[in-house]
Amino acid sequence: MRGQEIRNKLTDYWSESDVKEGVEYAKLTDIIHKEWSDLTTREHKTLKNLKRENLRDNMTEAELIFTALAELSTTNVAKKDRAQGYDKNVNSAHKGGGVAKRARKDYELQTGQKVVSEENFLSPEKKIKKLKKG
């Protein structure tokens, strides 16, 4: 839940900073994601074998934490830099994602565990219970 609140604060900032919802939000999100994870959101979805499912809904706990760190950092960098418009927010997205990338690399070094994973949390298909006749 906190991850979504962090995301909302970022998009609220973009909204107040003349970033256009839709394509510009998606491009900035992709910059942040690529910066921290070394994968675009599309590449990450492909790694997890997702088609139409939401990437965030299928992230591991670690992936969610590093995504939140990247978005929190981006928001705070953008505020500090008073980033206005798409082009200025691109710079903040790189910086914010970079904070999470450095943390990810240190985490992986210290734990020996990769953060970005093909593991996902797709719910198993629901089995339909058949009624017996008679």
C-alpha positions as a Markdown table, in Angstrom:
| # | Residue | x | y | z |
|---|---|---|---|---|
| 1 | Met | 0.0 | 0.0 | 0.0 |
| 2 | Arg | 2.8 | 2.5 | 0.8 |
| 3 | Gly | 4.3 | 1.9 | -2.6 |
| 4 | Gln | 1.1 | 3.2 | -4.2 |
| 5 | Glu | 1.1 | 6.2 | -1.9 |
| 6 | Ile | 4.7 | 7.0 | -3.0 |
| 7 | Arg | 3.7 | 6.6 | -6.6 |
| 8 | Asn | 0.7 | 8.9 | -6.2 |
| 9 | Lys | 3.0 | 11.6 | -4.6 |
| 10 | Leu | 5.2 | 11.4 | -7.7 |
| 11 | Thr | 2.4 | 11.7 | -10.2 |
| 12 | Asp | 0.9 | 14.5 | -8.1 |
| 13 | Tyr | 4.2 | 16.3 | -8.4 |
| 14 | Trp | 4.3 | 15.7 | -12.2 |
| 15 | Ser | 0.7 | 16.9 | -12.5 |
| 16 | Glu | 1.7 | 20.2 | -10.7 |
| 17 | Ser | 4.9 | 20.5 | -12.8 |
| 18 | Asp | 3.4 | 20.6 | -16.3 |
| 19 | Val | 4.1 | 17.0 | -17.1 |
| 20 | Lys | 1.4 | 15.6 | -19.4 |
| 21 | Glu | -0.5 | 12.6 | -18.2 |
| 22 | Gly | -0.3 | 9.6 | -20.4 |
| 23 | Val | 2.8 | 9.4 | -22.7 |
| 24 | Glu | 5.0 | 11.7 | -20.6 |
| 25 | Tyr | 4.2 | 9.9 | -17.4 |
| 26 | Ala | 4.9 | 6.5 | -19.1 |
| 27 | Lys | 8.2 | 7.7 | -20.5 |
| 28 | Leu | 9.3 | 9.1 | -17.1 |
| 29 | Thr | 8.2 | 5.9 | -15.4 |
| 30 | Asp | 10.3 | 3.9 | -17.9 |
| 31 | Ile | 13.3 | 6.1 | -17.3 |
| 32 | Ile | 13.1 | 5.6 | -13.5 |
| 33 | His | 12.6 | 1.8 | -13.9 |
| 34 | Lys | 15.4 | 1.4 | -16.4 |
| 35 | Glu | 17.7 | 3.4 | -14.2 |
| 36 | Trp | 17.2 | 1.4 | -11.1 |
| 37 | Ser | 16.7 | -2.1 | -12.6 |
| 38 | Asp | 18.6 | -2.0 | -15.9 |
| 39 | Leu | 15.4 | -3.1 | -17.6 |
| 40 | Thr | 12.6 | -1.1 | -19.3 |
| 41 | Thr | 9.2 | -1.9 | -17.9 |
| 42 | Arg | 8.5 | -3.9 | -21.1 |
| 43 | Glu | 11.7 | -6.0 | -20.7 |
| 44 | His | 10.8 | -6.6 | -17.0 |
| 45 | Lys | 7.3 | -7.8 | -18.0 |
| 46 | Thr | 8.8 | -10.1 | -20.6 |
| 47 | Leu | 11.2 | -11.5 | -18.0 |
| 48 | Lys | 8.2 | -12.3 | -15.8 |
| 49 | Asn | 6.3 | -13.7 | -18.8 |
| 50 | Leu | 3.5 | -11.2 | -18.3 |
| 51 | Lys | 1.1 | -10.3 | -21.1 |
| 52 | Arg | -1.6 | -7.9 | -20.0 |
| 53 | Glu | -1.1 | -8.3 | -16.3 |
| 54 | Asn | 0.1 | -5.3 | -14.2 |
| 55 | Leu | 3.9 | -5.5 | -13.6 |
| 56 | Arg | 3.7 | -3.9 | -10.1 |
| 57 | Asp | 1.1 | -6.5 | -9.1 |
| 58 | Asn | 3.5 | -9.3 | -10.0 |
| 59 | Met | 6.7 | -7.9 | -8.4 |
| 60 | Thr | 8.6 | -9.6 | -5.6 |
| 61 | Glu | 8.8 | -7.8 | -2.3 |
| 62 | Ala | 12.3 | -6.6 | -3.1 |
| 63 | Glu | 11.3 | -5.3 | -6.5 |
| 64 | Leu | 8.5 | -3.3 | -5.0 |
| 65 | Ile | 10.8 | -1.8 | -2.3 |
| 66 | Phe | 13.4 | -0.7 | -4.9 |
| 67 | Thr | 10.6 | 0.7 | -7.2 |
| 68 | Ala | 9.3 | 2.7 | -4.2 |
| 69 | Leu | 12.8 | 3.9 | -3.4 |
| 70 | Ala | 13.3 | 5.0 | -7.0 |
| 71 | Glu | 10.0 | 6.8 | -7.1 |
| 72 | Leu | 10.4 | 8.4 | -3.6 |
| 73 | Ser | 14.0 | 9.6 | -4.6 |
| 74 | Thr | 12.7 | 10.9 | -7.9 |
| 75 | Thr | 10.0 | 12.9 | -6.2 |
| 76 | Asn | 12.4 | 14.4 | -3.7 |
| 77 | Val | 15.1 | 15.2 | -6.3 |
| 78 | Ala | 12.5 | 16.9 | -8.5 |
| 79 | Lys | 11.2 | 19.0 | -5.6 |
| 80 | Lys | 14.7 | 20.0 | -4.6 |
| 81 | Asp | 15.6 | 20.9 | -8.2 |
| 82 | Arg | 12.2 | 22.5 | -8.7 |
| 83 | Ala | 11.8 | 20.5 | -11.9 |
| 84 | Gln | 9.1 | 21.9 | -14.2 |
| 85 | Gly | 8.0 | 20.3 | -17.4 |
| 86 | Tyr | 8.9 | 17.0 | -19.0 |
| 87 | Asp | 12.6 | 17.7 | -19.9 |
| 88 | Lys | 13.5 | 18.9 | -16.4 |
| 89 | Asn | 11.8 | 15.9 | -14.8 |
| 90 | Val | 13.8 | 13.5 | -17.1 |
| 91 | Asn | 16.9 | 14.7 | -15.3 |
| 92 | Ser | 15.2 | 14.1 | -11.9 |
| 93 | Ala | 14.0 | 10.6 | -13.0 |
| 94 | His | 17.6 | 9.6 | -13.9 |
| 95 | Lys | 18.9 | 10.9 | -10.5 |
| 96 | Gly | 16.1 | 9.3 | -8.5 |
| 97 | Gly | 16.4 | 6.0 | -10.3 |
| 98 | Gly | 20.2 | 6.2 | -9.7 |
| 99 | Val | 19.7 | 6.3 | -6.0 |
| 100 | Ala | 17.8 | 3.1 | -6.1 |
| 101 | Lys | 20.3 | 1.5 | -8.5 |
| 102 | Arg | 23.2 | 2.2 | -6.1 |
| 103 | Ala | 21.1 | 0.7 | -3.2 |
| 104 | Arg | 20.2 | -2.3 | -5.3 |
| 105 | Lys | 23.8 | -3.0 | -6.3 |
| 106 | Asp | 24.8 | -2.8 | -2.6 |
| 107 | Tyr | 21.9 | -5.0 | -1.5 |
| 108 | Glu | 22.9 | -7.6 | -4.1 |
| 109 | Leu | 26.5 | -7.5 | -3.1 |
| 110 | Gln | 25.7 | -7.8 | 0.6 |
| 111 | Thr | 23.0 | -10.5 | 0.3 |
| 112 | Gly | 24.2 | -12.4 | -2.8 |
| 113 | Gln | 20.6 | -12.2 | -4.1 |
| 114 | Lys | 19.4 | -10.5 | -7.3 |
| 115 | Val | 16.6 | -8.1 | -6.9 |
| 116 | Val | 15.1 | -8.2 | -10.4 |
| 117 | Ser | 13.5 | -11.6 | -10.8 |
| 118 | Glu | 11.5 | -13.6 | -13.3 |
| 119 | Glu | 9.5 | -14.8 | -10.3 |
| 120 | Asn | 6.0 | -13.3 | -10.2 |
| 121 | Phe | 2.8 | -13.4 | -8.2 |
| 122 | Leu | 0.2 | -14.3 | -10.8 |
| 123 | Ser | -2.7 | -15.9 | -9.0 |
| 124 | Pro | -3.3 | -19.4 | -10.2 |
| 125 | Glu | -6.3 | -19.8 | -12.5 |
| 126 | Lys | -9.4 | -20.3 | -10.6 |
| 127 | Lys | -10.8 | -23.8 | -11.0 |
| 128 | Ile | -14.5 | -23.8 | -11.8 |
| 129 | Lys | -16.4 | -26.2 | -9.7 |
| 130 | Lys | -18.7 | -28.4 | -11.7 |
| 131 | Leu | -22.1 | -29.3 | -10.3 |
| 132 | Lys | -23.0 | -33.0 | -10.4 |
| 133 | Lys | -26.4 | -33.9 | -12.0 |
| 134 | Gly | -28.8 | -35.9 | -10.0 |
